[in-house]
């Protein structure tokens, strides 16, 4: 293998903060590498050094002579005075530079330059480059090519910068969180584009499906140590678990030996003076080794939640327009206890507006929202919150609560709660301004969860959170006794936590799909091929499927008025029995859906499962309606 970039023994610090020390790595030609680490470990700093934007305090970075490097930063620096198309051609790449010079020559009428550059354009086969640029921009939902860059939103700027580095086609492409600000369609397009590309790739991303399908090598940065795994994300998870298990075994062994050495070191002073210096030195090395943790920064979220009554939220024919454009046309839904709903759709289709209507920060243009008295929202907003940058981390948390109630009835102090979220004691006393972007997002998540909400609303929670935090957050959400409404472009996250999906199709249309994201994609592939052929793979495109309806309508019909009479003894018994029967039916329904989605059923079995699904679905609808009716009376 031919190395194209190599870092040897590099270190970087900012003042008294050591970001990393003495790390080395090699990127070979053709590699597709992902760099993974917890927030605050220095991923972006390392990319800045490897790309040449920053320099290391010590050590060396060398690259192959003439290597062309493209770098997509988390916050790209663009020329605000250029149009979108001018921006993507504002580059040092040979093809792009030649196109720009040719356009300038045509504008000035310089015939000599036109003739010279025409030959060069022919040699570089550059005539279709502008067409290619427009195609890539369109895939990234940038269609106003003459719009001035300074008028773009933050997400649009990131996508223009992404288009720019892709069009340049550098030999080494470095990407820092490329899937942030991309909807699901764009992410899948980029996944396929990079998978087919011959460019060498080094990237930081928390999109685990993206990692699994694009990258063939994972580099983990952990406490200034570099670990390399030759495989995709699934392989990395397996081997990392083995490494941590081995580390723990070594730590346990060292602790047992340390106990014996402590007895030796604590023997009488007279005897100790005669002990060998080498054994004393070995003791202190052993002590350091024995202090190792089972897994650095393990997060355990056990936050308690407030009691949630039977009545949650009823949406009755809500609608919302901005000008003449409807982002929500006519939507009705009744939320059930503890259900977890994912939301997907193209950017600009009204997802955040919907969350704001549900939580009450925005009023619908029409219809009504009826919230139960016991509902307590926790709202993690996409834009985050503004912390006092001169406040310490622990102070920001103590402003909310000194003590956090846990689900098992115990309590944690603010310091202990922060420990669970990867903020060790020394980090808790740092000023917020010293935190990385990901650490600030994690701190924001702490401030939301420690209020113990029973209806959690998350708007793009996965942006800038590291994989370790995401894994624990997913485990918490899967088991917490809360309602959940989450907008996310992270497919892995949606698959793991959602019971069903609201699909924002555009033009105000919202559909309800009875499954997770992958099941929805399989549904589209199965039922759109006949109608749209190859365009079935475009995902959430606003097209209607020609197959069966997306979801049974038991919850999307207008909610029934709540019964006011008190329940008698028999009705209370009926309500208790219904809860057990519904749980059993929901479990059976989920098992049937999983079997049908697996694609392994044939002939009679397929017919048997399909028929049973219809029976279970109808029975579940009837019992759910009765449960809702009795539950409202009980409330």
ZIBELCOR-V862806 format. One record per run of one state. SS is the DSSP state (h for helix, s for strand, l for the rest). FROM is the first residue (numbers start at 1). TO is the last residue. If there is no record, write none. Layout:
<<SS:FROM:TO> <SS:FROM:TO>>
//
This chain:
<<l:1:2> <s:3:14> <l:15:16> <s:17:28> <l:29:31> <s:32:36> <l:37:42> <h:43:51> <l:52:57> <s:58:63> <l:64:68> <s:69:72> <l:73:82> <s:83:83> <h:84:88> <l:89:93> <h:94:108> <l:109:110> <h:111:124> <l:125:128> <h:129:139> <l:140:147> <s:148:148> <h:149:151> <l:152:153> <h:154:168> <l:169:171> <s:172:176> <l:177:183> <h:184:196> <l:197:199> <s:200:204> <l:205:207> <h:208:214> <l:215:216> <s:217:222> <l:223:224> <s:225:229> <l:230:232> <h:233:265> <l:266:268> <h:269:272> <l:273:276> <h:277:290> <l:291:302> <s:303:303> <l:304:312> <s:313:322> <l:323:324> <s:325:334> <l:335:339> <s:340:345> <l:346:350> <h:351:359> <l:360:365> <s:366:371> <l:372:376> <s:377:380> <l:381:391> <s:392:392> <h:393:398> <l:399:402> <s:403:406> <l:407:410> <s:411:413> <h:414:420> <l:421:424> <h:425:428> <l:429:430> <s:431:431> <h:432:434> <l:435:436> <h:437:449> <l:450:454> <s:455:459> <l:460:466> <h:467:479> <l:480:482> <s:483:487> <l:488:490> <h:491:497> <l:498:499> <s:500:506> <l:507:508> <s:509:513> <l:514:516> <h:517:538> <l:539:568> <h:569:598> <l:599:602> <h:603:634> <l:635:635>>
//
